[in-house]
Amino acid sequence: MPVIGVDSALVDLGRNPDGTVEVPSLDDPDAKPGWFRGSPTPGTLGPAIILGHVDSRRFGPGVFFHLKDLRAGDAIDVTRADGSVAHFTVDDVREVPKSDFPTLQVYGNLDHAGLRLITCGGEFDPDAASYESNIIVFASLTG
């Protein structure tokens, strides 16, 4: 994502024992974003899911610190395991309360190849040690 200065490899993410989607480690000062392997491969039919941290108390700004600054029309390129590149264009960027996470819009079936980038955002709740919202980027394959 050249417009926000992100150029990173991806790690594989699965599910936690409770069934929730795993997130990248917060114990790594160079925490990379991760592709949720339970979602389609980027560039294939459906919503590919990539998650990354906005920041950490220990290491400061994360790889997705500026995700909220993406705008409709911005380019996102994902290099796939086979070396090919899937080119996406941002359709929308939303901040949504975690209590109202749009699960079907993020993980639901699509009639095209899509991409969802997710990080934390909004206000930080020090009592819960968590952000109250998520920043979600919705993008579509353009090449």
C-alpha positions, -999 to 999 in steps of 0.1 A, spaced: 0 0 0 23 27 -12 0 55 -3 4 47 34 39 33 32 32 -3 39 54 -29 22 54 -61 42 54 -98 40 24 -116 54 22 -143 81 -4 -171 81 -32 -168 106 -57 -194 117 -82 -196 145 -78 -194 183 -90 -223 204 -123 -203 211 -129 -201 173 -121 -165 169 -97 -154 142 -61 -153 152 -42 -120 151 -5 -114 146 17 -115 177 20 -84 198 53 -97 211 72 -90 179 85 -54 174 83 -60 136 48 -76 137 37 -83 101 1 -84 90 -14 -118 85 -36 -135 59 -64 -155 75 -60 -189 59 -97 -196 65 -105 -170 38 -99 -171 1 -65 -165 -14 -62 -129 -23 -73 -125 -59 -97 -155 -59 -135 -154 -56 -146 -141 -22 -132 -119 6 -96 -124 14 -89 -113 50 -57 -96 62 -53 -84 98 -26 -62 113 -20 -41 144 -25 -4 146 0 -2 175 12 -18 207 20 -3 241 54 -19 240 65 -11 204 45 19 193 29 23 159 21 -9 140 21 -19 104 -16 -8 100 -12 25 119 -22 45 89 -49 21 75 -76 47 84 -59 71 60 -67 50 29 -94 64 6 -116 50 -21 -95 46 -53 -62 39 -35 -42 9 -47 -34 -22 -27 -11 -50 -42 -8 -84 -26 20 -107 -38 7 -143 -36 27 -174 -26 32 -182 -63 48 -148 -70 18 -134 -89 4 -100 -78 -33 -94 -71 -41 -57 -77 -70 -43 -56 -86 -9 -54 -101 5 -22 -139 8 -23 -146 20 12 -129 25 46 -151 23 77 -146 27 114 -171 5 132 -177 -3 169 -164 -37 178 -199 -43 194 -214 -38 159 -188 -56 138 -203 -63 103 -195 -100 102 -215 -108 70 -201 -78 51 -165 -88 60 -166 -126 59 -197 -132 37 -197 -146 2 -190 -123 -27 -196 -126 -64 -161 -112 -71 -126 -112 -56 -124 -89 -26 -100 -79 1 -107 -69 37 -80 -52 58 -88 -50 95 -71 -33 124 -82 -17 157 -92 20 158 -113 46 175 -109 53 212 -86 33 234 -103 19 265 -75 16 291 -97 -5 315 -102 -31 288 -67 -25 273 -84 -25 239 -97 -2 212 -134 3 210 -136 1 172 -122 -16 141 -110 1 110 -121 -20 80 -109 -15 44 -131 -30 17 -114 -34 -17 -121 -52 -50 -97 -69 -74 -89 -47 -104 -62 -68 -120 
